[in-house]
Amino acid sequence: MKELPDISRARQCVSFASLLVLGMVAILPGCKKREAPITVIGAPAASADGDRVAFFITRQANAKSRDMDSHLWVVDVNSRAAADTGAELLAAFYPLSWSPDGKSLVYTSGRNDNFAALEQLELGPMTTRQLAPPTCFAPQYSPNGKYVGYISRNGNDSLAVLDLDNGQMQVLATDVNQHYWCWAPDGSAVFYIRDSHIYRRSPGGGDAVLVYGSAENGDQKASDLSHLVCSPDGSQLGFYQDGCFRVSDLDSGQVRQLFQCDHYFLDFDWSAAGICYLDQSAEERRNEAKLMVCEPTSAEVRHIATGPFSQPSWLNDNQIVLRYGDKQLWVHTLETSQGELLVSPPEPRP
């Protein structure tokens, strides 16, 4: 009989981990008692056409409880109508990922009977199915829709891909950085960090190719690497290292620094309009951040707005969706530098 992975520790810690990931203050001894249950919104993910945004809402059972329930929601960007899909997920292990055709989402399950498994939600009609057994985190559809990649934690942190056509799973690399990996925009390769180096490998197999961190880069170990993101045309790979965002030309191997960035919560997203990210505000307040956009060719940086922001990503080439505080998602428009409310959690039903 196959031995199932021990996920009891994950069950015990998931509520606390959710609080930490969301940038909240956990309910610890000595902290001021809360009079109302916690409600948090987060992890906005736009569909490929930009018409819908998926996100989660996490609610505390009551003010004294450590139990948190997280549901996957979808909001229509034009009508602002939001709906609870009923899918339960682990908020501590986002991202949510849309299929390229916008018909489904993948996420890590938070249901007691399928805890930490990889699940897929079909949106019309609403149906869920398990794609991979526990424990699976950070799932992402390939841009061509053929695969779902994810981190498998059965013994070690492995990068695995599931072929959606034949149901076959393949482990591409073991002992990887569990938080940071990405697809090439055409789905032909994945990029990941292992032993402080960046590698590229085809989802169909083959040898891993070293991208950064070898003797070709001055014989220096690529330490403190994070936040891999590929350019829309697939010619460059961006990453964060030592307080700077850098890009590597995937043909020549040349690496250049684009901008410095120093903020408590780092996030980068790359579209035809540039790279959106957060930087520290002039006031140096942890709960305030500057929303920035960098044009990668010229390295010109533009300040869009300042606020209690986190988790920015492109909605389309003129708008960025992001988290505003703990309880709102906003959309910021580049042309006007103005922001407006997209959605906030409705009051729970009695």
N, C-alpha and C positions, 0 to 999 in steps of 0.2 A: 504493500500500500504506500502510495506517495505521501511523504510527510508534508503537511501544510505549514506555511510560514507562520511564525509566532508574531501575531499583530496585537497582542494584549497590551504591550507598552504603547503602541500607537493609539489604541482606544483610550488609555488612561490620560495621554498627554495631548490629544487632539484639540480639546477646548483651549488649553493654555497656549498651544502652538498657534492657534487661530488668532488669539489676542496679540501675540508677539508679532506675527506677520502683518497684521493690519495696523500696527503702530499704536496700539491701545495700551492703557495701563491695566495690567492684570489685577484681579482682586486678591491682594496679598495682605498678610497681617500688618497692621499699622496704617493701612490706607483708609481713607474716609469711606464710610459705608454708602453704597448707592441706594437711592430710594426707589429707582425705577429699573426695570430690566434693560440690558444693553441691546440696542439694535444697530447693526452696521451694514453698510453697502460697500461693494468693492468688485475688483477684477473686471472692469468693462472690456468687452471684446466685440469689435464691430464685424458684421458680416462683410463678405467681399464686395458687395454692391453698396455698402454704407447705409442701407435702409433700416437695419436693425442692430441693436446692441444687446448682447447677453451679459449678465452680471449675476452676482449672488447677493442675497440678503441673509444675514445671520442674526438670529434672535436668541436672547437668553431666556430660559424657561421662566425664571423669576429673579428678583434682585439678589437673592442669596445663593442661587444655583451656579454651578460651574458647567452645567449642561448647555450646549449651544446647538441649535438646529440651523443648517444652511440650505437654502433652496435656490435653484437656478431659475432666474427670471429672464424675460426678453421684453424689450421696449421697442416700439415702432418710432423711429426718429422723427417722422413727419407728423404723426398724430399725437405723439407722446403717450400713447396707450401702452401700459405695461401689464404683463400677465405672469403669474406664477406657473411654471411648467409642472410643478410637483416633484421634480427630480431633486433628490437629496445628494449633496456633495460635500467633500472636505474642503472648506474654505482655505485652510492652511496650505493647500497644495495646488493652487491655481497654476497655470492659466486654464481658462476655458478655451476651447478651439472650435471654430466653425469649419464645416466642410466647405470646399470651394463653391459648391452649388447652393449653399445656404439652407440645405434641407435637414441638416443634423448637427449635433454638437457632441464632443467627447469631453470627459471629465473624470475625476477620481470619486468613486461612490462614497457617500457617507451613510448609506443604509445599513442598519444593524445586520441584516441577512446577507449583505454583499460588501462588507466594510473594506475600503481601500482597494477595491477592484476597479478595473478600467471599464467604464460604461459609455454607451452611445445613446443619445436621445434623438429619436426621429420626431420632427416637429409636425408632420401632417400625415396621419393622425399621431398624437402623442404616444409613443411607445419607447420603452427602454430595453436594452439588451446588454449582456456582459460581453466584452471583447477579450478581456484577459483577466485571470484570477489575481487575487491580492499577492504582493502589494505593488501598485502601479501609481506613479505620480508624473506630473508635468506633461500630459499628453498634448500632441500637436498633429493635426492633419498635415499630410504633405500637400504642397500647393497644387499638385495634379490630381489629388483625391485618391490616389492608388494605395497609400499607406497611412497608418497612424503610428507615429513614433512616441515613445514614452520611456520613463526611467523605471526599471524593475529593481526592487530592493530585496530580492530573494537571495540572501547571502552576501551580496555586495551591490553597489550602485552600477547597474548595467544599462546601457542604451540599447533598447530593443525596437524593432519595427515589425508591425503586423501588416501583412499583405491582405487587403480587404477583398481581393478577388478570390483567393484560394484559402484564406484563413491561416496561412503559415506564418509563424513567428520566427524571427532571426535575431540573435544577439549580435550587435555590431561591435561593441566595445565594453569592457568591464572596468570597474574602478574609475568611473568618470566623475566629473563634477556634476552632482545631481541637479543643480539649479540652472545651469547655463548650457544650452545647446540650441541649434536652430537648423532649419531646412534651407537649402539653396532654393531660389525662387521658382525654378522649374521642376523641383522635386527630384533632381538627379543625384543629390548628395546631402549628407548631414554633416554639420560641423560640431565638434565637441571638444571639451578640455579634459586632458588626462595627464597626470604627473607634471602639471604646470606647463603643458604644451597644447597647442591647438592642432587638431587633426581633421581631415576630411575623408569620408568614406561613402561609397555608393550604397543605397539601401538594398541593392541586389547582391551585395557581397564584394569580393575583391579585397585588395590590400588597402590599409589605411595610409593616407598621404599626409605628411607633416606640412602644416601651413605656417606655423610660427613657433619660434623658441629653439631653433637649432643653431649650428655653427654658422649658417648663412646669415643669421641675425646677430653677429658679433660674439658668438659663443656664449651668450648670456641666457640664463634660464628665464623663461617668461613667467615670472612670479606674479601673484595677485591678479590673475586674469579672471574676467567675468563678463557677463552681458554681451554674448555674441549676437550679432544682427547682420544680415546680408543686405547688400544694396539691391534695389529692384531689378537691375539688369544682370545681377549675379557676378559682376566683375570684381567686386570688393567685399571684404569681410571687415565689419567693425567690431571693436571690443574695447573694454575698459581695463586700464592698467595704470597703477601708481598715480591716481588722481587725474588721469587724462583719457579722453576718448581717442583711439587710434584706428586707422584703417590700413588693411593690407591689400595690395593689388594681387589678385589671385593668379595672374599670368606672370608677372615679373617678380613677385615676392617682396617688393619694396613696401616699407611701412612708413607712414607719416602720421604725425600728431595733428588732429583737427582742432580740439579745444580742451581746456581744463574744465573740470567739473567736480564740485565738492558739495554733495548734499547727502542728508541722512538716508533718504530713499532714492536709489538710482533706478531709472528706467529709460530705455532708448527704443525708438521705433523709427524705421527708415522707409520713406515713400519717395515718389517722384518730386515731392515738394521739399524734401530735405529730411534731416534727422531731428525729431522732437525729443526733448529731454527736460529734466528739472535741474536747477542749480540753486545754490544757497542764496538767500535773499540778503540784501545789504544790511538788514537789521540783525542778521545772524540768529534768527529765531528758528528753532527746530520745526515749529508747526507752520512756517511760512516758506514758500519756495517760489522761484522764478521759472515760469514756463518759457522755454527757449526753443528756437529752431535754427539749425546750422545748415547752410548751403555747402555741400561737401566739396564741390569743385573749387570754389573761392575761399572756403573756410570762413565765410562771413557769418556772424552770429547775430540773431535778432531776438530781442526781448519782447515777448508777447503779453505777458501779464504776471502779476504776483498775487499769491493767495495760499490758502491751506491745501495745496495740491499734492496728489500722488497718482501713480499709475497712468501716465499719459500714453495715448496711442492714436494713430491716425484714423479718423472716421472716413475722410476722403482727402483729396489733395489741398483742400482749403480749410478743413476743420479738424480739430483735435478733441477727442473725448477723454475725460479724466475724472478722477475722484476729487470731490471738494469736501474737505472735512471727513467725518465718519458717515454722514447720512445723505449725501447728495452726489449725483453725477452731473457734470456740466459739459457743455460743448463750447469750445472757443474757436472763433473764426479769425483766420489770419488777416484777411483784408481789412477788417475793422478793429482787430485786437480786442473785440468784445466777447464776453461770455454770457451764456444763459443756461438756466436750469434744464436738464434733460429729464431727470427722474429722481424721486426721493421715496423712501419706503412708506407705503400706506400704513395707516394704523391697523394693528392686528385685530382680527375679529374677536369679539367676546367669547 
